[in-house]
Amino acid sequence: MLALTLENTAAATYTKQMGELTSKEALSAVATIAPVERQHAAILSYVLGDYPVPDTFVKFAKSDTSLGAQTPSALTAG
C-alpha cells in the first residue's frame, strides 16, 4: 500500500510540475517520467486486487468476437 501511495504521489508531483517548468529539457524529462510512474501505480493496483482499467465500455460474455467482447449491437439488444 505504501508503494502505491509513493507511486501516485510521484506521478502527481511530476504532472503538476509540467505546468511550472520553462526549460524544454526539464519538461521533456518530466513528461517522460510521469507516465512511467502511472504505469507503476497501475501495476501495483492490479497486484493489490484493484483492476486499474475501468470496464465501462467492454463487457465480456460468450460471443463470436475476439476475447469475448460483445458487439455494440449486442450491448443495446438486452
Phi, psi and omega in degrees: 000320178298318180298320178296317178299318179296317179295316179296320179294317178298314180297317180295321179295313179298317181297316180297321182290342179302325180282346183262339186280145178246336179283130178298323181294316180294317179297320178297318180296314181294321180292339177274325184281319185305313179296328178294319177297321178294323176296318177300316180297320179295318179295316178297320177301316180297315180298326179278003174094009179247107182296119189283354181246123180295146180258034183298321188260344182239121175249134182258136178196176178294126180200177179266355181273166182296142177062011176081009178290138180277150177285157180304323180293327179291330180289326182268349183285341188281000000 
